[in-house]
Structures are given as C-alpha cells and as structure tokens.
Amino acid sequence: MTARLAALAPALAFAGCAQSELPAGSAPLDPVAFFTGDSRGTGMLDPVVGKTVPIRVESRGIRRGDTLNLVQRITEGSKPQRTRVWRFRTLPGGGYLGTLTDAQGVVAMDLQGPRAFVSYTTPSGMKIRQQLALQPDGRTILNRLEAFKYGIRLAVLNETIRK
C-alpha cells in the first residue's frame, strides 16, 4: 500500500460507513477555497451522557500555496473559549492530509463531490469521523462530527458553517 493510500485509509473506511449522507448541492466542495478567509459556525453538541451544548466557531483561513492554515476560536457552552489550528495540504491527484492541534497523528480528508469525509484520533484516543456537505448556495456547509471510543458513539455535533 502506498504511503498516501495508507494515510487516507481511515477516511476511506469512514466513507463506506453506515452514517447517512448529509444533504448537499451538486457543485464539488473545495475545502481550501471555502475555508480561505472568514467563516462562522453554529451548532449543537449532543453527548450520550449530559445535556446538549451550543457550539460557536469563528474561523480564519490563510492559503499558502497548496496549504491551508485554519485558526478556529471555539465556544462550547459556558466553557472558556479555546483555539485550535488545522493545517491541510492538497495531495497530487486529490484529497488532503494535515494536522490539527486536537489530533494525534495525521488528519485525512477524502473528497466525494460536494462532500468531504474527515477522520482523526484525539490524544485521548477518541476516533473522530466528520462529514462536510456543501450546500447549493456555495456559501454554507453542513457539518456532522461523531466521536467514538471503544466503538461506542459518545457524542454528535451538528453544525452549520457560513462564509
């Protein structure tokens, strides 16, 4: 297996999971173009145990060649705001590999038309599976993130991201 294919294996495995696809437009998603500049997300985090929590995310992306640096300020309920940084590089032939301050190891992103499938593992060992779906207006993405540990889903985040 090539290094690129091995790195993408988690995203490809997720793409075939039973998770239903989010509604999407027909235009292909270019995550680097979409997340370059400012965007805002609002959503709800629904843990298996505990109350649903509102989430707000303010993002600023800067493109440098084939790489996107995305800084996010996240407000989760009444917790203090935190910052995380994504760094994605476009791969020849499609897809993306990157890093995230909330991740251990590589973050893989596989594109399928108007959708992107992202997967990574947190430092605490949670497996994160994320689906982004570009909407027909081209300025909105629906985001569903699921967190698993020992194969058990612990939480789901449903978010709307707007340019």
C-alpha positions as CSV (number, residue, x, y, z in Angstrom):
1,M,0.0,0.0,0.0
2,T,1.4,3.4,-0.9
3,A,2.1,5.9,1.9
4,R,-0.6,8.2,0.5
5,L,-3.2,5.4,0.4
6,A,-2.3,4.2,3.9
7,A,-2.7,7.7,5.2
8,L,-6.1,8.0,3.5
9,A,-7.4,4.6,4.7
10,P,-9.2,6.0,7.8
11,A,-11.2,8.5,5.7
12,L,-11.9,5.9,3.0
13,A,-13.1,3.5,5.6
14,F,-15.4,6.1,7.1
15,A,-16.8,7.0,3.7
16,G,-18.2,3.5,3.5
17,C,-19.7,3.5,7.0
18,A,-23.5,3.4,7.6
19,Q,-23.6,7.1,8.5
20,S,-26.2,8.7,6.3
21,E,-25.1,11.4,3.9
22,L,-25.9,15.0,4.7
23,P,-28.0,16.8,2.0
24,A,-25.7,18.7,-0.4
25,G,-25.7,20.7,-3.6
26,S,-24.2,19.4,-6.8
27,A,-21.0,21.6,-7.0
28,P,-17.8,19.9,-5.9
29,L,-16.5,21.0,-2.5
30,D,-13.1,22.7,-2.5
31,P,-12.4,23.0,1.3
32,V,-9.3,25.1,0.8
33,A,-11.3,27.7,-1.2
34,F,-14.3,27.6,1.1
35,F,-12.2,28.0,4.3
36,T,-9.9,30.7,3.0
37,G,-11.0,33.9,4.7
38,D,-13.5,34.2,7.5
39,S,-16.4,31.7,8.3
40,R,-18.7,31.2,11.3
41,G,-20.3,28.0,12.6
42,T,-23.2,27.4,15.0
43,G,-24.4,24.1,16.2
44,M,-25.3,21.8,19.0
45,L,-23.1,19.1,20.6
46,D,-25.2,16.2,21.8
47,P,-23.3,13.9,24.2
48,V,-24.6,10.5,25.0
49,V,-24.5,11.5,28.7
50,G,-25.3,15.0,29.7
51,K,-27.1,18.0,28.2
52,T,-26.9,19.3,24.7
53,V,-24.5,22.2,24.5
54,P,-24.5,25.1,22.0
55,I,-21.3,25.5,19.9
56,R,-20.0,28.6,18.2
57,V,-16.9,28.5,15.9
58,E,-15.2,31.6,14.4
59,S,-12.6,30.6,11.7
60,R,-10.0,32.4,9.7
61,G,-8.2,30.5,6.9
62,I,-5.0,31.6,5.1
63,R,-3.9,29.9,2.0
64,R,-0.2,29.5,1.2
65,G,0.4,27.6,-2.0
66,D,-1.1,24.1,-1.6
67,T,-1.6,24.5,2.2
68,L,-4.4,26.0,4.2
69,N,-3.8,27.2,7.8
70,L,-7.2,27.5,9.6
71,V,-7.4,29.0,13.0
72,Q,-10.6,28.4,14.9
73,R,-11.9,30.0,18.1
74,I,-14.4,27.6,19.7
75,T,-17.0,28.4,22.3
76,E,-18.6,25.4,23.8
77,G,-21.5,26.3,26.2
78,S,-20.2,28.2,29.2
79,K,-16.6,26.8,28.9
80,P,-13.8,29.3,28.2
81,Q,-13.1,29.9,24.5
82,R,-10.4,27.7,23.1
83,T,-8.3,27.9,19.9
84,R,-7.3,25.1,17.6
85,V,-5.3,25.1,14.3
86,W,-5.8,23.0,11.2
87,R,-3.1,22.7,8.6
88,F,-4.1,20.9,5.4
89,R,-2.0,20.2,2.3
90,T,-3.5,19.3,-1.1
91,L,-2.3,16.0,-2.4
92,P,-1.5,15.4,-6.0
93,G,-4.4,13.5,-7.5
94,G,-6.9,14.7,-4.9
95,G,-7.6,14.5,-1.2
96,Y,-5.8,16.3,1.7
97,L,-3.5,15.4,4.6
98,G,-2.9,17.6,7.5
99,T,-2.6,18.2,11.2
100,L,-4.9,19.5,13.9
101,T,-3.9,20.7,17.4
102,D,-6.8,18.4,18.7
103,A,-5.5,15.4,16.8
104,Q,-2.8,12.8,17.4
105,G,-1.1,11.9,14.1
106,V,-2.4,12.6,10.6
107,V,-5.8,14.1,9.7
108,A,-7.1,12.6,6.5
109,M,-9.7,14.2,4.2
110,D,-11.3,12.4,1.3
111,L,-13.5,14.4,-1.2
112,Q,-16.5,12.9,-2.9
113,G,-18.2,15.6,-5.0
114,P,-19.9,18.1,-2.7
115,R,-18.9,16.2,0.4
116,A,-15.7,15.8,2.4
117,F,-15.0,13.0,4.9
118,V,-12.5,13.8,7.7
119,S,-11.1,11.3,10.2
120,Y,-8.6,11.5,13.0
121,T,-7.8,10.4,16.5
122,T,-7.7,12.7,19.5
123,P,-4.8,12.5,22.1
124,S,-7.3,10.7,24.5
125,G,-7.9,8.0,21.9
126,M,-11.3,9.1,20.6
127,K,-12.0,8.4,16.9
128,I,-13.5,11.4,15.2
129,R,-15.5,11.0,12.0
130,Q,-16.7,14.1,10.3
131,Q,-18.8,14.8,7.2
132,L,-18.9,18.2,5.5
133,A,-21.6,18.9,2.8
134,L,-21.5,22.0,0.6
135,Q,-25.0,23.4,0.1
136,P,-26.4,24.7,-3.2
137,D,-25.7,28.4,-2.3
138,G,-21.9,27.6,-2.2
139,R,-21.6,29.7,1.0
140,T,-22.9,27.2,3.5
141,I,-21.6,23.8,4.7
142,L,-23.4,21.3,6.9
143,N,-21.0,19.6,9.3
144,R,-21.7,16.4,11.3
145,L,-19.0,15.2,13.6
146,E,-19.2,12.0,15.6
147,A,-16.9,11.0,18.4
148,F,-16.3,7.3,19.3
149,K,-14.3,5.4,21.9
150,Y,-14.1,1.6,22.1
151,G,-16.5,1.6,19.1
152,I,-19.2,3.4,21.1
153,R,-20.5,6.7,19.9
154,L,-20.0,9.3,22.7
155,A,-21.3,12.5,21.0
156,V,-22.6,14.1,17.8
157,L,-22.1,17.6,16.7
158,N,-24.4,19.1,14.0
159,E,-23.2,22.5,12.8
160,T,-23.9,25.0,10.0
161,I,-20.9,26.8,8.7
162,R,-21.3,30.1,6.7
163,K,-18.9,32.3,4.7
